[in-house]
Amino acid sequence: MSLTVALALFGAVVLVAMAAHTVWQSRRAQPRRVAQARPGEARDPGLAEGAVEPSFDAAPSAELAAADPAEVRAPRRMVPRIDSLIDAIAMLAIEVQVSGEMAISHLPSTRRAGNKPFFIEGLNVFTREWEPPAAGQRYSEFQAGVQLANRGGALNEIEYSEFVQKVQAFADAIGAMPDFPDMLEVVARARELDAFAGDHDAQLAVHLSSRSVAWSVGYIQQHAGRHGFVPGMVPGRLVLPGTEEGAPPVLTLSFDSQAALADDPNQAALRDVTLSFDVPQTDPASEPFVAWQASAQALSLGMDAAIVDDNGHPLGAESFAVIGSELTRLYDELAARDLAAGSAAARRLFS
């Protein structure tokens, strides 16, 4: 073989190798997408054929394992109720019983004072229970309560004055005589409660950072769906629902909302998602910390991701143990103030 022919063949081999390398690099740079299963075949994206992904799903507690499925409680909706622990309460005395229809017709159009909600309840003549005014009922007394603090801060003088003005108008319309607590005392209580809340508010979060290729939105949704996550109300958010109707989710998995809103979300290249839970909003009985840690581990394995903090530092078993210890202390301090995590009062205060 002549030298010219040999060089030509060698050049052709080099060109083929370079072309193959270019194709491989191009595929590697594309975000992982949902695997397309053949008819009658179910496959998980990112797993080699025949491979089984390790599972870190939390084992159920002994009580749950032993419980009779028939005894599982049906979902129930939590209705906000006036609570002297977190509300400033005004009593509205009346001389003549008031119908639910009359009370409803004169309720303020908006029951907020600034960014603080307030509630009006009547003492039902028949049940002797406090409740929001309802048609077909009669009431012998009313009370109004404005929330002292929330994540927007403490109730201030202007907000309290707005509350007084709106409740006074309602009282005048139904012929009631209101008795409002002193403004200075209310504002002082609000500031103290807000300070406590600020010292005991916590939202735990970890990041799952891709170790290799980027992910598509569908790829994230499919992996999260395998562990019970469903789409949330906000783009770029998946949630692990609680058992109570209307209750906050146990866990939230969030990513770039712009990617979720893209014309073709599966073309987005995502390399980071955040897994979190809101401590005071979530009932410890649902074991959010166990679910948070187990979900982080399972998703990190399935998606080939590192578990890191806000600064990108890796988090291992020792880090989670420290967090768990601090969480137990926080739960105890909230419960000592009668604001146990997941309670109606705590959910209102930390909202």
C-alpha positions in Angstrom: 0.0 0.0 0.0 1.4 3.4 -1.0 2.0 6.1 1.6 -0.6 8.3 0.0 -3.4 5.7 0.4 -2.3 4.9 3.9 -2.6 8.5 4.9 -6.0 8.8 3.3 -7.3 5.8 5.2 -5.9 7.1 8.5 -7.5 10.5 7.9 -10.9 8.9 7.3 -10.6 7.0 10.6 -9.8 10.2 12.4 -12.8 12.0 10.9 -15.2 9.2 11.9 -13.9 9.2 15.4 -14.3 12.9 15.7 -17.8 12.8 14.4 -18.7 10.1 16.9 -17.2 12.1 19.7 -19.2 15.2 18.7 -22.5 13.2 18.7 -21.7 11.8 22.2 -20.9 15.2 23.6 -24.1 16.7 22.1 -26.3 13.9 23.7 -24.5 14.3 27.0 -25.2 18.0 27.1 -29.0 17.5 26.6 -31.3 17.4 29.7 -32.5 14.0 30.7 -36.0 13.4 29.7 -38.8 11.0 30.5 -38.0 7.6 29.2 -40.3 6.4 26.4 -41.4 2.9 27.3 -42.3 0.3 24.7 -45.8 -1.0 24.6 -46.4 -3.2 27.6 -43.1 -2.2 29.2 -42.6 0.2 32.1 -39.2 1.8 32.6 -37.8 4.4 34.9 -35.7 7.2 33.3 -32.0 7.1 34.0 -31.8 3.4 35.0 -30.0 0.9 32.9 -32.1 -1.9 31.5 -32.7 -4.5 34.1 -31.3 -2.3 36.9 -33.2 -1.7 40.1 -33.0 1.7 41.8 -32.4 1.5 45.6 -35.3 2.8 47.7 -35.0 4.9 50.8 -38.7 5.2 51.5 -39.3 5.7 55.2 -40.6 2.6 57.0 -44.0 3.2 58.7 -44.0 3.6 62.4 -45.0 0.7 64.6 -48.3 2.4 65.5 -49.1 2.9 61.8 -48.1 -0.6 60.8 -50.3 -2.1 63.5 -53.3 0.2 62.8 -56.4 -1.3 61.2 -56.9 0.4 57.8 -60.5 0.8 58.6 -59.5 3.1 61.5 -57.7 5.7 59.2 -59.4 9.0 59.8 -61.1 10.7 56.9 -59.7 14.0 55.7 -61.1 17.0 57.6 -60.9 20.7 56.9 -59.5 23.1 59.6 -61.7 26.2 60.0 -60.0 29.2 61.7 -61.5 29.9 65.1 -60.9 32.8 67.4 -58.2 31.9 69.9 -57.3 34.1 72.9 -53.7 32.8 72.6 -53.1 34.6 69.3 -56.1 37.0 68.9 -57.1 40.2 70.6 -60.8 39.7 71.3 -63.7 42.2 71.5 -67.0 41.1 73.0 -70.3 42.3 71.5 -73.2 42.2 73.8 -76.8 42.3 72.4 -80.2 42.6 74.2 -82.2 40.7 71.6 -81.3 37.6 69.7 -80.0 38.2 66.2 -80.6 35.9 63.2 -77.8 34.4 61.2 -79.2 36.1 58.1 -79.1 39.5 59.7 -75.6 39.0 61.0 -74.3 37.8 57.6 -75.8 40.8 55.8 -73.9 43.2 58.0 -70.5 41.5 58.1 -67.6 43.6 56.9 -66.9 43.1 53.2 -63.3 42.3 54.0 -62.2 40.8 57.3 -58.6 42.0 57.3 -57.0 44.9 59.2 -53.8 45.6 57.2 -52.3 42.2 56.7 -53.9 40.7 59.8 -57.1 38.6 59.5 -59.9 39.0 61.9 -62.9 36.8 62.6 -66.5 37.4 63.9 -68.3 34.6 65.7 -71.7 34.2 67.3 -72.9 32.2 70.3 -75.4 29.8 68.8 -78.6 29.8 70.9 -79.3 26.1 70.1 -75.9 24.5 70.4 -74.3 27.0 72.8 -71.2 26.9 70.6 -69.2 29.8 69.1 -69.3 29.7 65.3 -69.2 31.9 62.2 -72.7 33.3 61.6 -74.8 30.9 59.6 -78.2 31.2 57.9 -81.1 29.5 59.9 -79.4 30.0 63.3 -79.9 32.5 66.1 -77.3 34.2 68.3 -77.3 35.6 71.7 -73.8 37.2 71.7 -71.0 37.9 69.3 -67.2 38.2 69.5 -64.6 39.5 67.2 -60.9 38.6 67.2 -58.0 40.1 65.3 -54.8 38.2 64.9 -51.9 39.6 66.9 -49.0 38.5 64.6 -48.1 36.6 61.5 -45.1 36.3 59.3 -45.9 39.8 58.1 -45.0 41.1 61.6 -46.9 42.3 64.8 -50.3 44.0 64.8 -49.7 47.7 65.0 -51.8 50.7 66.1 -53.1 51.5 62.6 -54.2 47.9 62.0 -55.9 47.7 65.4 -57.7 51.0 64.7 -58.9 49.6 61.4 -60.2 46.4 63.2 -62.0 48.6 65.8 -63.6 50.7 63.0 -64.9 47.7 61.1 -66.2 45.8 64.1 -67.9 49.0 65.4 -69.8 49.4 62.1 -71.0 45.7 62.4 -72.0 46.2 66.0 -74.0 49.4 65.2 -75.8 47.5 62.4 -77.0 44.6 64.6 -77.6 46.7 67.8 -74.6 45.4 69.8 -72.4 47.1 72.4 -68.8 46.3 71.8 -66.1 46.1 74.5 -62.6 46.5 72.9 -59.4 45.7 74.7 -57.0 48.6 75.4 -54.9 49.4 72.3 -51.5 49.7 74.1 -52.0 46.4 75.8 -52.9 44.7 72.5 -49.9 46.2 70.7 -47.6 45.1 73.5 -48.9 41.5 73.4 -48.6 41.5 69.6 -44.9 42.5 69.8 -44.1 39.9 72.4 -45.8 37.2 70.4 -44.1 38.3 67.2 -40.7 38.1 68.9 -41.4 34.6 70.1 -42.5 33.6 66.6 -39.4 35.1 65.0 -37.2 33.1 67.3 -39.0 29.8 66.6 -39.8 30.0 62.9 -38.0 27.5 60.7 -38.2 26.1 57.2 -35.8 23.3 56.5 -34.4 23.0 53.0 -31.8 21.0 51.1 -30.7 21.2 47.5 -30.4 18.3 45.1 -27.6 19.3 42.7 -27.0 17.2 39.5 -23.7 15.3 39.5 -23.7 14.9 35.7 -26.2 15.9 33.1 -29.1 18.4 33.5 -32.7 17.3 34.0 -35.9 18.2 32.1 -39.1 19.2 33.9 -40.7 15.9 33.0 -37.7 13.9 34.3 -38.0 15.7 37.7 -41.8 15.2 37.8 -41.5 11.5 37.0 -38.9 10.8 39.7 -40.8 12.9 42.3 -44.1 11.2 41.4 -42.7 7.8 42.3 -42.3 9.1 45.8 -45.8 10.6 46.2 -45.3 14.1 45.0 -48.0 15.8 42.9 -48.1 19.2 41.1 -48.7 22.1 43.4 -50.7 25.3 42.7 -47.6 27.3 41.8 -45.5 26.6 38.6 -42.3 24.9 39.5 -43.6 23.3 42.7 -44.4 19.7 43.5 -45.9 18.8 46.9 -46.2 15.7 49.1 -49.8 16.2 50.4 -50.9 15.8 54.0 -53.8 13.7 55.2 -56.0 16.6 56.3 -58.0 18.4 53.7 -56.8 22.0 53.3 -53.7 21.4 55.4 -50.2 22.5 54.2 -48.2 19.9 52.3 -45.8 17.7 54.2 -42.9 18.4 51.8 -42.3 20.8 48.9 -40.0 20.1 45.9 -39.4 23.3 44.0 -37.4 24.3 40.9 -37.1 27.3 38.5 -40.7 28.4 37.7 -39.6 29.8 34.3 -38.7 26.3 33.2 -42.1 25.1 34.2 -43.8 27.9 32.2 -41.6 27.4 29.1 -43.3 26.5 25.8 -41.6 23.1 26.0 -40.7 22.4 29.6 -38.9 19.3 28.6 -36.3 21.4 26.7 -35.3 23.2 29.9 -32.0 22.2 31.5 -32.3 22.1 35.3 -29.4 21.2 37.6 -30.9 22.0 41.0 -34.1 21.4 42.9 -35.0 22.4 46.5 -36.7 20.0 48.9 -38.2 21.7 52.0 -40.8 21.6 54.7 -42.3 24.3 56.9 -41.7 23.3 60.5 -44.4 25.1 62.5 -47.0 24.5 59.7 -46.5 20.7 59.7 -47.8 18.2 62.3 -44.9 16.2 63.7 -47.2 13.2 63.7 -46.9 13.1 59.9 -43.1 12.6 60.4 -42.0 15.4 58.0 -38.4 15.2 59.1 -38.2 11.4 58.3 -40.0 12.0 55.0 -37.7 14.9 54.2 -34.5 13.0 54.8 -35.7 9.8 53.1 -37.0 11.7 50.1 -33.7 13.6 49.7 -31.8 10.3 49.8 -34.1 8.5 47.4 -34.3 11.4 44.9 -30.5 11.9 45.0 -29.9 8.3 44.1 -32.5 8.1 41.4 -31.5 11.5 39.8 -27.8 11.1 40.4 -27.7 14.2 42.6 -25.7 15.5 45.5 -27.5 16.6 48.7 -26.1 20.0 49.6 -27.0 23.1 51.8 -27.5 26.6 50.6 -23.7 27.1 50.3 -23.2 23.9 48.3 -21.7 22.0 51.1 -22.5 18.2 51.1 -25.0 17.0 53.8 -24.6 13.5 55.2 -26.1 11.4 57.9 -24.2 13.3 60.6 -25.6 16.6 59.4 -29.2 15.3 59.4 -28.7 14.0 62.9 -27.7 17.5 64.1 -30.7 19.0 62.4 -33.0 16.4 63.9 -31.7 17.2 67.4 -32.4 21.0 66.9 -35.8 20.2 65.5 -36.8 18.2 68.6 -35.8 21.2 70.8 -37.9 23.5 68.6 -40.9 21.2 68.8 -40.7 21.2 72.6 -40.5 25.0 72.9 -43.5 25.5 70.6 -45.5 22.9 72.5 -44.6 24.6 75.8 -46.2 27.8 74.5 -49.3 25.9 73.4 -48.3 26.5 69.8 -47.5 23.0 68.9 -46.3 22.6 65.3 -49.2 21.8 63.0 -51.8 23.1 65.4 -54.5 25.5 64.1 -52.9 28.4 66.2 -49.4 27.7 64.9 -50.6 27.5 61.3 -52.2 30.9 61.7 -49.3 32.5 63.5 -46.7 31.2 61.1 -48.6 32.2 58.0 
